[in-house]
Amino acid sequence: MNSSLKAWVRALERTAPIERNPATTFPVLIDSLQGRFGDAPALVAPGASLSYRTLGETAARYARWGLLQGWRRGDVVCLLMGNCPDYMAIWLGLTRIGVTVALVNTNLRGAALAHSIQIVAARALIVGAGLSEAWRGARERLPAALPCWAHRDPDAGLPPIEPEIASLSTSALATRECALPMLEDRALYIYTSGTTGLPKAAIVSHYRIMQWSHWFAGMIDTQPTDRMYNCLPLYHSVGGVVATGATLVGGGAVVLRARFSAREFWSDVVAERCTLFQYIGELCRYLVNSAKHPDETRHVLRLCCGNGLRADIWEAFRSRFRIPQILEYYASTEGNFSLYNCEGRTGAIGKIPAFLAHRLPVALVRYDVAAGDVWRGADGLCVRCVPPEAGEAIAQIHDAGGRPRGRFEGYADREASQRKVLRDVFAAGDAWYRTGDLMRQDEQGFFYFVDRVGDTFRWKGENVSTTEVTAVVSAGRGVSDAAVYGVNVPHADGRAGMAALVVGADFELREFRAHLAAALPTYARPQFLRIVRAIELTGTLKLDKQALAREGYDNSVVSDPLFVEDKQAQSYVPLDDASFARLQNGSLIL
C-alpha cells in the first residue's frame, strides 16, 4: 500500500467510530485523554503550559464557572483572546455544558468587532490580555448590560476571571451536574468574511470538531511523540481546531506562539523539537524570502500541513528547508468537503480518490464572470467543466437519514446561509454548497485553485471583503467616492488591496492612513491608493473595478497619482519608479 493510500485509510479508520458515539464530543474526549497521557504536555507556550491532566482540569473549572453564571445549552459566549493555552481550555469547558463559544477575530475593531459580537446574540464576552482597548472601541455599540470578564489583564477595567475559577473543582463533570452535549449540537462560531459584507459567524458543530480533528490526525498520522508548531491564530479553524485537535487526539503536544515571526520561526521549531507545523501559504512565502537562518535545516520536522502554498514557492520551500513531506489541502470553515494532496503534487490543492468519489461529490461548474454567477444551459441546469477548464467548486449537500456527514451547517445569519446554497444544479431539487472559489482539475483528478469569485480577494492568508473595506475608506475625511479591489503583486500570495479615491481639498494622506489603521485589520488595509477624478459605472450602475484592477499600480499606464503604504512612516508615500521596480523584483515586501 503506497503512502498516499495509507493516509486515506488512516483518516477513514480514525473517523469511522465518531457517528456511532453521539455523546462523545471533543471536551468529553479530552477528559478521557487525561487518563491515557496524564502529565504529558498538551499545550506548550512561553510561561504557561498545560498537560493533558491540567488541560482537562482547567476546562472542568471553566465548565462549572459557566454553570454558575446560569448558562445553558444554546447560550453564546464570545471569546476575544490571543493565543494561549487557556484559550482552548475555556472553549472546551464551556462547550462541555452546551454553550456555543464564538471565537472572535482579534484583529477586528469598532463596528466590525461589535457586529461580530451582536450577530451571535452573545450572552457574555471574555477579553484577553492586550485586547481591552479593542473592546473599549466597540463598547458603545454593544448592549450596556453585556457581562464582560478579563483574562490575565489587571488593567482592563473588567472583573478578572481567574479568582472566580480558582476554587472550583477540577474533576470531570458528572452527567448529574450537566447533561452531555451531542455531536449535532453547536459548539463554536468561527468567523469568516465570506464574499461580501461584515464577518459572518459560521456554525461549527461538535461533530465537525471531531471529524476535523480525527481526519487530520489520520492524514498526518499524529503520535504521542509529535510536537506541532502552531503560530496561527486560535480563532481560525486551521490554527484553533485542525492543528490543535489533530495533535491532541494523537497524544502529542501543541507548541503555541502568539503570532508568526519569520525571524524566530526556525529557532522555535528547533528549540521545541517540533516534528510538525501548520502553515498558510503566506507563512511559507515569508520564510522563503527571509535571510538564511542558522537553524533552518537543523530541525527534526517530518511533515508540514496547510493550505495556500503556491506552485512558484513550493519547490524552493521544500528544498531550501529540507521538508520531508508537504500535505497541502483545501477546506473552508463553513464548507462541507475538503481536498487533500497526499501525493505531494506541486501546486495542487488535492484530489478525491476514486473509491471515495461517491462519499464526497464535488464538481466544477462553468462560471460567468460578467454575470457574477454560475452559467446555466438551455435546460436551466449547470454545466460541468471539463479539464482544464476553470469553474466554481461546489459540493453536494446531504441531509438524509439524520447523519451529519455532508451537511452544510451554515451561518448564524440564515440569509447568508441561503446564499451559499446552489439549487437545481444537475437535477431539479438538488442542493450544492457554493465555495465561491474558482478551480480547475487536470486529467489525473488533481484540483488547482484559480481565484475567488466576486470581489473578495485573499491577502496575508485572510479573505478581504471589498464591501467592508469600501465602507471604511469612504468614511475617511475628504473622500467623496471610492472603489476597492485586489491587485496582483509579483512574488506575493493572493492580491493586495488597492483603493481608487475621489478626494477633496481636505483629504490628507497621513490622517487617512490613521483612520484606516483604527478601523481595519492590517491585512484589510489598502496597500495602494490611486487618486482619480471620477469612478466609472457599468451599465447596471455598478462600480467598474475591472479596468482599475487590470491597470493596478503600473505607473507606466496609469497617469493618476499613485501611492503605496509606508508602515514605518505611518502614511502613504508616492509610488515612484524605484519603488515600482522593487515591487516587480520582489525586494519590496508589503
Secondary structure, 3 states (H helix, E strand, C coil): CCHHHHHHHHHHHHHCCHHHCCCCCHHHHHHHHHHHHCCCEEEECCCCCEEHHHHHHHHHHHHHHHHHCCCCCCCEEEEECCCCHHHHHHHHHHHHCCCEEEECCCCCCHHHHHHHHHCCCCCEEEEECCCHHHHHHHHCCCCCCCCEEEECCCCCCCCECHHHHHCCCCCCCCCCCCCCCCCCCEEEEEEECCCCCCCEEEEEEHHHHHHHHHHHHHHHCCCCCCEEEECCCCCCHHHHHHHHHHHHHCCCEEEECCCCCCCCHHHHHHHCCCCEEEEEHHHHHHHHHCCCCCCCCCCCCCEEEEECCCHHHHHHHHHHCCCCCEEEEECCCCCCCCEEECCCCCCCCEECCHHHCCCCCEEEECEECCCCEECECCCCCECECCCCCCEEEEEECCCCCCCCCCCCCCECCHHHHHHCEEECCCCCCCEEEEEEEEEEECCCCCEEEEEECCCCEEECCEEECHHHHHHHHHCCCCEEEEEEEEEECCCCCCEEEEEEEEECCCCCHHHHHHHHHHHCCHHHCCCEEEECCCCCECCCCCECHHHHHHHCCCCCCCCCCEEEEECCCCEEEECCHHHHHHHHHCCCCC
